[in-house]
Amino acid sequence: MTEAKLHMVFGGRVRDPQTLEFTDLDKLDIVGMFADYATAEEAWRAAAQKTVDDAEMKYVVVHLHKLLQPQD
């Protein structure tokens, strides 16, 4: 059995689409937590597609397993 590599997908409005400076942290859209990158990427694509025409909306995949166990 392989160890889960925890990922989180979230998004929100950003000041500049080339940055990760979210403008209103209270309004972040937390898509969910996922046990592998492939599932997280699928969720990210679905969420991002819903706002594809809004340049100020950005969704990201965060590799939580790297934050929780940086030595790995």
PDB file of N, CA, C and O in Angstrom:
ATOM      1  N   MET A   1       0.847  -1.183   0.000  1.00  0.00           N
ATOM      2  CA  MET A   1       0.000   0.000   0.000  1.00  0.00           C
ATOM      3  C   MET A   1       0.891   1.245   0.000  1.00  0.00           C
ATOM      4  O   MET A   1       1.792   1.366   0.830  1.00  0.00           O
ATOM      5  N   THR A   2       0.642   2.152  -0.915  1.00  0.00           N
ATOM      6  CA  THR A   2       1.439   3.374  -0.976  1.00  0.00           C
ATOM      7  C   THR A   2       0.863   4.433  -0.051  1.00  0.00           C
ATOM      8  O   THR A   2      -0.344   4.490   0.188  1.00  0.00           O
ATOM      9  N   GLU A   3       1.744   5.256   0.455  1.00  0.00           N
ATOM     10  CA  GLU A   3       1.350   6.331   1.356  1.00  0.00           C
ATOM     11  C   GLU A   3       0.637   7.439   0.585  1.00  0.00           C
ATOM     12  O   GLU A   3       1.059   7.806  -0.511  1.00  0.00           O
ATOM     13  N   ALA A   4      -0.432   7.965   1.152  1.00  0.00           N
ATOM     14  CA  ALA A   4      -1.175   9.057   0.516  1.00  0.00           C
ATOM     15  C   ALA A   4      -0.315  10.316   0.476  1.00  0.00           C
ATOM     16  O   ALA A   4       0.398  10.626   1.431  1.00  0.00           O
ATOM     17  N   LYS A   5      -0.390  11.021  -0.616  1.00  0.00           N
ATOM     18  CA  LYS A   5       0.304  12.304  -0.789  1.00  0.00           C
ATOM     19  C   LYS A   5      -0.774  13.378  -0.805  1.00  0.00           C
ATOM     20  O   LYS A   5      -1.342  13.679  -1.855  1.00  0.00           O
ATOM     21  N   LEU A   6      -1.050  13.945   0.338  1.00  0.00           N
ATOM     22  CA  LEU A   6      -2.165  14.868   0.527  1.00  0.00           C
ATOM     23  C   LEU A   6      -2.011  16.155  -0.269  1.00  0.00           C
ATOM     24  O   LEU A   6      -0.962  16.798  -0.239  1.00  0.00           O
ATOM     25  N   HIS A   7      -3.083  16.526  -0.989  1.00  0.00           N
ATOM     26  CA  HIS A   7      -3.126  17.758  -1.790  1.00  0.00           C
ATOM     27  C   HIS A   7      -4.412  18.506  -1.467  1.00  0.00           C
ATOM     28  O   HIS A   7      -5.434  17.896  -1.153  1.00  0.00           O
ATOM     29  N   MET A   8      -4.353  19.825  -1.547  1.00  0.00           N
ATOM     30  CA  MET A   8      -5.534  20.659  -1.360  1.00  0.00           C
ATOM     31  C   MET A   8      -5.713  21.523  -2.612  1.00  0.00           C
ATOM     32  O   MET A   8      -4.744  22.031  -3.176  1.00  0.00           O
ATOM     33  N   VAL A   9      -6.974  21.677  -3.031  1.00  0.00           N
ATOM     34  CA  VAL A   9      -7.293  22.530  -4.170  1.00  0.00           C
ATOM     35  C   VAL A   9      -8.174  23.665  -3.665  1.00  0.00           C
ATOM     36  O   VAL A   9      -9.187  23.431  -3.006  1.00  0.00           O
ATOM     37  N   PHE A  10      -7.779  24.895  -3.980  1.00  0.00           N
ATOM     38  CA  PHE A  10      -8.598  26.049  -3.621  1.00  0.00           C
ATOM     39  C   PHE A  10      -8.387  27.146  -4.644  1.00  0.00           C
ATOM     40  O   PHE A  10      -7.462  27.094  -5.455  1.00  0.00           O
ATOM     41  N   GLY A  11      -9.255  28.134  -4.594  1.00  0.00           N
ATOM     42  CA  GLY A  11      -9.125  29.247  -5.521  1.00  0.00           C
ATOM     43  C   GLY A  11      -9.821  30.478  -4.998  1.00  0.00           C
ATOM     44  O   GLY A  11     -10.509  30.450  -3.977  1.00  0.00           O
ATOM     45  N   GLY A  12      -9.624  31.559  -5.725  1.00  0.00           N
ATOM     46  CA  GLY A  12     -10.248  32.819  -5.350  1.00  0.00           C
ATOM     47  C   GLY A  12      -9.790  33.928  -6.276  1.00  0.00           C
ATOM     48  O   GLY A  12      -9.042  33.714  -7.229  1.00  0.00           O
ATOM     49  N   ARG A  13     -10.261  35.101  -5.964  1.00  0.00           N
ATOM     50  CA  ARG A  13      -9.941  36.284  -6.767  1.00  0.00           C
ATOM     51  C   ARG A  13      -8.535  36.777  -6.405  1.00  0.00           C
ATOM     52  O   ARG A  13      -8.186  36.868  -5.228  1.00  0.00           O
ATOM     53  N   VAL A  14      -7.728  37.095  -7.439  1.00  0.00           N
ATOM     54  CA  VAL A  14      -6.360  37.594  -7.239  1.00  0.00           C
ATOM     55  C   VAL A  14      -6.234  39.005  -7.796  1.00  0.00           C
ATOM     56  O   VAL A  14      -6.975  39.390  -8.701  1.00  0.00           O
ATOM     57  N   ARG A  15      -5.289  39.780  -7.251  1.00  0.00           N
ATOM     58  CA  ARG A  15      -5.048  41.145  -7.744  1.00  0.00           C
ATOM     59  C   ARG A  15      -4.480  41.116  -9.158  1.00  0.00           C
ATOM     60  O   ARG A  15      -4.877  41.897 -10.022  1.00  0.00           O
ATOM     61  N   ASP A  16      -3.554  40.210  -9.370  1.00  0.00           N
ATOM     62  CA  ASP A  16      -2.858  40.089 -10.658  1.00  0.00           C
ATOM     63  C   ASP A  16      -2.836  38.599 -11.007  1.00  0.00           C
ATOM     64  O   ASP A  16      -2.376  37.792 -10.199  1.00  0.00           O
ATOM     65  N   PRO A  17      -3.317  38.221 -12.176  1.00  0.00           N
ATOM     66  CA  PRO A  17      -3.367  36.802 -12.546  1.00  0.00           C
ATOM     67  C   PRO A  17      -2.009  36.103 -12.587  1.00  0.00           C
ATOM     68  O   PRO A  17      -1.947  34.874 -12.621  1.00  0.00           O
ATOM     69  N   GLN A  18      -0.923  36.875 -12.584  1.00  0.00           N
ATOM     70  CA  GLN A  18       0.403  36.266 -12.598  1.00  0.00           C
ATOM     71  C   GLN A  18       0.958  36.039 -11.196  1.00  0.00           C
ATOM     72  O   GLN A  18       2.093  35.588 -11.041  1.00  0.00           O
ATOM     73  N   THR A  19       0.161  36.350 -10.179  1.00  0.00           N
ATOM     74  CA  THR A  19       0.616  36.161  -8.798  1.00  0.00           C
ATOM     75  C   THR A  19      -0.372  35.281  -8.030  1.00  0.00           C
ATOM     76  O   THR A  19      -1.397  34.856  -8.562  1.00  0.00           O
ATOM     77  N   LEU A  20      -0.040  35.024  -6.791  1.00  0.00           N
ATOM     78  CA  LEU A  20      -0.924  34.286  -5.888  1.00  0.00           C
ATOM     79  C   LEU A  20      -1.403  35.188  -4.752  1.00  0.00           C
ATOM     80  O   LEU A  20      -1.646  34.713  -3.643  1.00  0.00           O
ATOM     81  N   GLU A  21      -1.537  36.473  -5.021  1.00  0.00           N
ATOM     82  CA  GLU A  21      -2.003  37.423  -4.011  1.00  0.00           C
ATOM     83  C   GLU A  21      -3.534  37.475  -4.051  1.00  0.00           C
ATOM     84  O   GLU A  21      -4.127  38.215  -4.835  1.00  0.00           O
ATOM     85  N   PHE A  22      -4.148  36.677  -3.194  1.00  0.00           N
ATOM     86  CA  PHE A  22      -5.608  36.611  -3.151  1.00  0.00           C
ATOM     87  C   PHE A  22      -6.154  37.858  -2.459  1.00  0.00           C
ATOM     88  O   PHE A  22      -5.603  38.308  -1.454  1.00  0.00           O
ATOM     89  N   THR A  23      -7.238  38.415  -3.000  1.00  0.00           N
ATOM     90  CA  THR A  23      -7.747  39.698  -2.515  1.00  0.00           C
ATOM     91  C   THR A  23      -8.669  39.577  -1.308  1.00  0.00           C
ATOM     92  O   THR A  23      -8.725  40.499  -0.494  1.00  0.00           O
ATOM     93  N   ASP A  24      -9.393  38.473  -1.168  1.00  0.00           N
ATOM     94  CA  ASP A  24     -10.342  38.335  -0.057  1.00  0.00           C
ATOM     95  C   ASP A  24     -10.294  36.907   0.467  1.00  0.00           C
ATOM     96  O   ASP A  24     -10.976  36.019  -0.046  1.00  0.00           O
ATOM     97  N   LEU A  25      -9.486  36.701   1.487  1.00  0.00           N
ATOM     98  CA  LEU A  25      -9.296  35.349   2.028  1.00  0.00           C
ATOM     99  C   LEU A  25     -10.585  34.751   2.596  1.00  0.00           C
ATOM    100  O   LEU A  25     -10.725  33.530   2.658  1.00  0.00           O
ATOM    101  N   ASP A  26     -11.520  35.600   3.007  1.00  0.00           N
ATOM    102  CA  ASP A  26     -12.790  35.095   3.531  1.00  0.00           C
ATOM    103  C   ASP A  26     -13.664  34.471   2.445  1.00  0.00           C
ATOM    104  O   ASP A  26     -14.604  33.735   2.745  1.00  0.00           O
ATOM    105  N   LYS A  27     -13.353  34.767   1.195  1.00  0.00           N
ATOM    106  CA  LYS A  27     -14.166  34.257   0.087  1.00  0.00           C
ATOM    107  C   LYS A  27     -13.446  33.204  -0.749  1.00  0.00           C
ATOM    108  O   LYS A  27     -13.840  32.946  -1.886  1.00  0.00           O
ATOM    109  N   LEU A  28     -12.388  32.586  -0.196  1.00  0.00           N
ATOM    110  CA  LEU A  28     -11.703  31.527  -0.929  1.00  0.00           C
ATOM    111  C   LEU A  28     -12.653  30.352  -1.137  1.00  0.00           C
ATOM    112  O   LEU A  28     -13.454  30.022  -0.262  1.00  0.00           O
ATOM    113  N   ASP A  29     -12.552  29.734  -2.295  1.00  0.00           N
ATOM    114  CA  ASP A  29     -13.336  28.543  -2.607  1.00  0.00           C
ATOM    115  C   ASP A  29     -12.457  27.329  -2.331  1.00  0.00           C
ATOM    116  O   ASP A  29     -11.552  27.022  -3.107  1.00  0.00           O
ATOM    117  N   ILE A  30     -12.728  26.638  -1.220  1.00  0.00           N
ATOM    118  CA  ILE A  30     -11.975  25.435  -0.875  1.00  0.00           C
ATOM    119  C   ILE A  30     -12.641  24.271  -1.602  1.00  0.00           C
ATOM    120  O   ILE A  30     -13.723  23.830  -1.213  1.00  0.00           O
ATOM    121  N   VAL A  31     -12.002  23.779  -2.645  1.00  0.00           N
ATOM    122  CA  VAL A  31     -12.567  22.694  -3.450  1.00  0.00           C
ATOM    123  C   VAL A  31     -12.490  21.383  -2.681  1.00  0.00           C
ATOM    124  O   VAL A  31     -13.451  20.615  -2.671  1.00  0.00           O
ATOM    125  N   GLY A  32     -11.348  21.117  -2.031  1.00  0.00           N
ATOM    126  CA  GLY A  32     -11.244  19.902  -1.239  1.00  0.00           C
ATOM    127  C   GLY A  32      -9.825  19.419  -1.036  1.00  0.00           C
ATOM    128  O   GLY A  32      -8.855  20.025  -1.491  1.00  0.00           O
ATOM    129  N   MET A  33      -9.745  18.287  -0.326  1.00  0.00           N
ATOM    130  CA  MET A  33      -8.478  17.620  -0.031  1.00  0.00           C
ATOM    131  C   MET A  33      -8.477  16.305  -0.794  1.00  0.00           C
ATOM    132  O   MET A  33      -9.506  15.638  -0.905  1.00  0.00           O
ATOM    133  N   PHE A  34      -7.301  15.936  -1.323  1.00  0.00           N
ATOM    134  CA  PHE A  34      -7.220  14.769  -2.179  1.00  0.00           C
ATOM    135  C   PHE A  34      -5.975  13.958  -1.835  1.00  0.00           C
ATOM    136  O   PHE A  34      -4.942  14.519  -1.470  1.00  0.00           O
ATOM    137  N   ALA A  35      -6.078  12.643  -1.952  1.00  0.00           N
ATOM    138  CA  ALA A  35      -5.013  11.737  -1.533  1.00  0.00           C
ATOM    139  C   ALA A  35      -3.930  11.536  -2.593  1.00  0.00           C
ATOM    140  O   ALA A  35      -2.901  10.921  -2.311  1.00  0.00           O
ATOM    141  N   ASP A  36      -4.146  12.042  -3.800  1.00  0.00           N
ATOM    142  CA  ASP A  36      -3.116  11.918  -4.828  1.00  0.00           C
ATOM    143  C   ASP A  36      -3.215  13.099  -5.793  1.00  0.00           C
ATOM    144  O   ASP A  36      -4.244  13.770  -5.877  1.00  0.00           O
ATOM    145  N   TYR A  37      -2.124  13.334  -6.515  1.00  0.00           N
ATOM    146  CA  TYR A  37      -2.070  14.489  -7.395  1.00  0.00           C
ATOM    147  C   TYR A  37      -3.049  14.375  -8.555  1.00  0.00           C
ATOM    148  O   TYR A  37      -3.658  15.373  -8.940  1.00  0.00           O
ATOM    149  N   ALA A  38      -3.213  13.192  -9.117  1.00  0.00           N
ATOM    150  CA  ALA A  38      -4.097  13.021 -10.275  1.00  0.00           C
ATOM    151  C   ALA A  38      -5.531  13.430  -9.942  1.00  0.00           C
ATOM    152  O   ALA A  38      -6.189  14.093 -10.744  1.00  0.00           O
ATOM    153  N   THR A  39      -6.010  13.043  -8.781  1.00  0.00           N
ATOM    154  CA  THR A  39      -7.368  13.406  -8.365  1.00  0.00           C
ATOM    155  C   THR A  39      -7.455  14.896  -8.079  1.00  0.00           C
ATOM    156  O   THR A  39      -8.447  15.540  -8.422  1.00  0.00           O
ATOM    157  N   ALA A  40      -6.425  15.445  -7.455  1.00  0.00           N
ATOM    158  CA  ALA A  40      -6.399  16.884  -7.172  1.00  0.00           C
ATOM    159  C   ALA A  40      -6.375  17.680  -8.473  1.00  0.00           C
ATOM    160  O   ALA A  40      -7.061  18.695  -8.593  1.00  0.00           O
ATOM    161  N   GLU A  41      -5.595  17.229  -9.439  1.00  0.00           N
ATOM    162  CA  GLU A  41      -5.525  17.927 -10.717  1.00  0.00           C
ATOM    163  C   GLU A  41      -6.874  17.892 -11.439  1.00  0.00           C
ATOM    164  O   GLU A  41      -7.278  18.879 -12.053  1.00  0.00           O
ATOM    165  N   GLU A  42      -7.555  16.778 -11.364  1.00  0.00           N
ATOM    166  CA  GLU A  42      -8.884  16.664 -11.976  1.00  0.00           C
ATOM    167  C   GLU A  42      -9.855  17.664 -11.343  1.00  0.00           C
ATOM    168  O   GLU A  42     -10.620  18.322 -12.049  1.00  0.00           O
ATOM    169  N   ALA A  43      -9.825  17.776 -10.022  1.00  0.00           N
ATOM    170  CA  ALA A  43     -10.688  18.730  -9.313  1.00  0.00           C
ATOM    171  C   ALA A  43     -10.303  20.169  -9.652  1.00  0.00           C
ATOM    172  O   ALA A  43     -11.170  21.025  -9.828  1.00  0.00           O
ATOM    173  N   TRP A  44      -8.996  20.428  -9.741  1.00  0.00           N
ATOM    174  CA  TRP A  44      -8.506  21.767 -10.110  1.00  0.00           C
ATOM    175  C   TRP A  44      -9.002  22.156 -11.498  1.00  0.00           C
ATOM    176  O   TRP A  44      -9.501  23.264 -11.692  1.00  0.00           O
ATOM    177  N   ARG A  45      -8.867  21.252 -12.462  1.00  0.00           N
ATOM    178  CA  ARG A  45      -9.315  21.536 -13.832  1.00  0.00           C
ATOM    179  C   ARG A  45     -10.813  21.835 -13.878  1.00  0.00           C
ATOM    180  O   ARG A  45     -11.243  22.761 -14.565  1.00  0.00           O
ATOM    181  N   ALA A  46     -11.594  21.062 -13.156  1.00  0.00           N
ATOM    182  CA  ALA A  46     -13.049  21.276 -13.141  1.00  0.00           C
ATOM    183  C   ALA A  46     -13.394  22.632 -12.542  1.00  0.00           C
ATOM    184  O   ALA A  46     -14.233  23.353 -13.082  1.00  0.00           O
ATOM    185  N   ALA A  47     -12.753  22.985 -11.430  1.00  0.00           N
ATOM    186  CA  ALA A  47     -13.025  24.277 -10.775  1.00  0.00           C
ATOM    187  C   ALA A  47     -12.555  25.439 -11.646  1.00  0.00           C
ATOM    188  O   ALA A  47     -13.274  26.425 -11.804  1.00  0.00           O
ATOM    189  N   ALA A  48     -11.365  25.329 -12.205  1.00  0.00           N
ATOM    190  CA  ALA A  48     -10.818  26.406 -13.035  1.00  0.00           C
ATOM    191  C   ALA A  48     -11.647  26.602 -14.302  1.00  0.00           C
ATOM    192  O   ALA A  48     -11.816  27.729 -14.766  1.00  0.00           O
ATOM    193  N   GLN A  49     -12.157  25.525 -14.853  1.00  0.00           N
ATOM    194  CA  GLN A  49     -12.952  25.618 -16.078  1.00  0.00           C
ATOM    195  C   GLN A  49     -14.216  26.440 -15.863  1.00  0.00           C
ATOM    196  O   GLN A  49     -14.674  27.124 -16.778  1.00  0.00           O
ATOM    197  N   LYS A  50     -14.777  26.377 -14.673  1.00  0.00           N
ATOM    198  CA  LYS A  50     -16.005  27.130 -14.368  1.00  0.00           C
ATOM    199  C   LYS A  50     -15.786  28.637 -14.418  1.00  0.00           C
ATOM    200  O   LYS A  50     -16.730  29.396 -14.640  1.00  0.00           O
ATOM    201  N   THR A  51     -14.539  29.075 -14.211  1.00  0.00           N
ATOM    202  CA  THR A  51     -14.237  30.518 -14.182  1.00  0.00           C
ATOM    203  C   THR A  51     -13.244  30.906 -15.276  1.00  0.00           C
ATOM    204  O   THR A  51     -12.533  31.903 -15.148  1.00  0.00           O
ATOM    205  N   VAL A  52     -13.197  30.129 -16.335  1.00  0.00           N
ATOM    206  CA  VAL A  52     -12.196  30.327 -17.390  1.00  0.00           C
ATOM    207  C   VAL A  52     -12.256  31.729 -18.005  1.00  0.00           C
ATOM    208  O   VAL A  52     -11.232  32.232 -18.468  1.00  0.00           O
ATOM    209  N   ASP A  53     -13.412  32.361 -18.021  1.00  0.00           N
ATOM    210  CA  ASP A  53     -13.539  33.696 -18.625  1.00  0.00           C
ATOM    211  C   ASP A  53     -13.260  34.835 -17.641  1.00  0.00           C
ATOM    212  O   ASP A  53     -13.344  36.005 -18.018  1.00  0.00           O
ATOM    213  N   ASP A  54     -12.934  34.516 -16.406  1.00  0.00           N
ATOM    214  CA  ASP A  54     -12.668  35.529 -15.383  1.00  0.00           C
ATOM    215  C   ASP A  54     -11.178  35.510 -15.045  1.00  0.00           C
ATOM    216  O   ASP A  54     -10.721  34.667 -14.273  1.00  0.00           O
ATOM    217  N   ALA A  55     -10.432  36.436 -15.622  1.00  0.00           N
ATOM    218  CA  ALA A  55      -8.972  36.454 -15.459  1.00  0.00           C
ATOM    219  C   ALA A  55      -8.531  36.688 -14.020  1.00  0.00           C
ATOM    220  O   ALA A  55      -7.387  36.392 -13.676  1.00  0.00           O
ATOM    221  N   GLU A  56      -9.407  37.211 -13.177  1.00  0.00           N
ATOM    222  CA  GLU A  56      -9.030  37.490 -11.787  1.00  0.00           C
ATOM    223  C   GLU A  56      -9.301  36.317 -10.847  1.00  0.00           C
ATOM    224  O   GLU A  56      -9.012  36.404  -9.653  1.00  0.00           O
ATOM    225  N   MET A  57      -9.848  35.232 -11.369  1.00  0.00           N
ATOM    226  CA  MET A  57     -10.066  34.035 -10.558  1.00  0.00           C
ATOM    227  C   MET A  57      -8.956  33.034 -10.847  1.00  0.00           C
ATOM    228  O   MET A  57      -8.607  32.783 -12.000  1.00  0.00           O
ATOM    229  N   LYS A  58      -8.410  32.470  -9.778  1.00  0.00           N
ATOM    230  CA  LYS A  58      -7.302  31.531  -9.930  1.00  0.00           C
ATOM    231  C   LYS A  58      -7.487  30.370  -8.964  1.00  0.00           C
ATOM    232  O   LYS A  58      -7.830  30.570  -7.798  1.00  0.00           O
ATOM    233  N   TYR A  59      -7.259  29.159  -9.452  1.00  0.00           N
ATOM    234  CA  TYR A  59      -7.299  27.953  -8.628  1.00  0.00           C
ATOM    235  C   TYR A  59      -5.908  27.344  -8.598  1.00  0.00           C
ATOM    236  O   TYR A  59      -5.169  27.424  -9.579  1.00  0.00           O
ATOM    237  N   VAL A  60      -5.551  26.737  -7.474  1.00  0.00           N
ATOM    238  CA  VAL A  60      -4.222  26.151  -7.305  1.00  0.00           C
ATOM    239  C   VAL A  60      -4.319  24.793  -6.621  1.00  0.00           C
ATOM    240  O   VAL A  60      -5.286  24.489  -5.922  1.00  0.00           O
ATOM    241  N   VAL A  61      -3.283  23.988  -6.847  1.00  0.00           N
ATOM    242  CA  VAL A  61      -3.117  22.716  -6.138  1.00  0.00           C
ATOM    243  C   VAL A  61      -1.946  22.908  -5.183  1.00  0.00           C
ATOM    244  O   VAL A  61      -0.850  23.277  -5.603  1.00  0.00           O
ATOM    245  N   VAL A  62      -2.177  22.660  -3.909  1.00  0.00           N
ATOM    246  CA  VAL A  62      -1.123  22.783  -2.900  1.00  0.00           C
ATOM    247  C   VAL A  62      -0.697  21.382  -2.480  1.00  0.00           C
ATOM    248  O   VAL A  62      -1.535  20.559  -2.110  1.00  0.00           O
ATOM    249  N   HIS A  63       0.596  21.112  -2.538  1.00  0.00           N
ATOM    250  CA  HIS A  63       1.150  19.814  -2.147  1.00  0.00           C
ATOM    251  C   HIS A  63       1.334  19.811  -0.621  1.00  0.00           C
ATOM    252  O   HIS A  63       2.427  20.074  -0.120  1.00  0.00           O
ATOM    253  N   LEU A  64       0.267  19.515   0.097  1.00  0.00           N
ATOM    254  CA  LEU A  64       0.332  19.565   1.562  1.00  0.00           C
ATOM    255  C   LEU A  64       1.326  18.569   2.133  1.00  0.00           C
ATOM    256  O   LEU A  64       1.935  18.833   3.169  1.00  0.00           O
ATOM    257  N   HIS A  65       1.500  17.436   1.482  1.00  0.00           N
ATOM    258  CA  HIS A  65       2.438  16.432   1.982  1.00  0.00           C
ATOM    259  C   HIS A  65       3.853  16.994   2.047  1.00  0.00           C
ATOM    260  O   HIS A  65       4.645  16.568   2.888  1.00  0.00           O
ATOM    261  N   LYS A  66       4.184  17.940   1.174  1.00  0.00           N
ATOM    262  CA  LYS A  66       5.522  18.547   1.198  1.00  0.00           C
ATOM    263  C   LYS A  66       5.675  19.521   2.360  1.00  0.00           C
ATOM    264  O   LYS A  66       6.776  19.719   2.872  1.00  0.00           O
ATOM    265  N   LEU A  67       4.565  20.126   2.772  1.00  0.00           N
ATOM    266  CA  LEU A  67       4.600  21.039   3.926  1.00  0.00           C
ATOM    267  C   LEU A  67       4.620  20.262   5.233  1.00  0.00           C
ATOM    268  O   LEU A  67       5.275  20.664   6.195  1.00  0.00           O
ATOM    269  N   LEU A  68       3.896  19.142   5.261  1.00  0.00           N
ATOM    270  CA  LEU A  68       3.794  18.345   6.485  1.00  0.00           C
ATOM    271  C   LEU A  68       5.050  17.510   6.755  1.00  0.00           C
ATOM    272  O   LEU A  68       5.413  17.269   7.907  1.00  0.00           O
ATOM    273  N   GLN A  69       5.704  17.075   5.676  1.00  0.00           N
ATOM    274  CA  GLN A  69       6.935  16.267   5.805  1.00  0.00           C
ATOM    275  C   GLN A  69       7.975  16.770   4.815  1.00  0.00           C
ATOM    276  O   GLN A  69       8.243  16.098   3.819  1.00  0.00           O
ATOM    277  N   PRO A  70       8.568  17.933   5.063  1.00  0.00           N
ATOM    278  CA  PRO A  70       9.503  18.529   4.091  1.00  0.00           C
ATOM    279  C   PRO A  70      10.751  17.694   3.824  1.00  0.00           C
ATOM    280  O   PRO A  70      11.395  17.878   2.791  1.00  0.00           O
ATOM    281  N   GLN A  71      11.105  16.794   4.714  1.00  0.00           N
ATOM    282  CA  GLN A  71      12.301  15.980   4.514  1.00  0.00           C
ATOM    283  C   GLN A  71      12.114  14.898   3.460  1.00  0.00           C
ATOM    284  O   GLN A  71      13.098  14.353   2.960  1.00  0.00           O
ATOM    285  N   ASP A  72      10.870  14.577   3.111  1.00  0.00           N
ATOM    286  CA  ASP A  72      10.593  13.531   2.112  1.00  0.00           C
ATOM    287  C   ASP A  72      10.751  14.037   0.702  1.00  0.00           C
ATOM    288  O   ASP A  72      10.555  13.282  -0.251  1.00  0.00           O
TER     289      ASP A  72
END
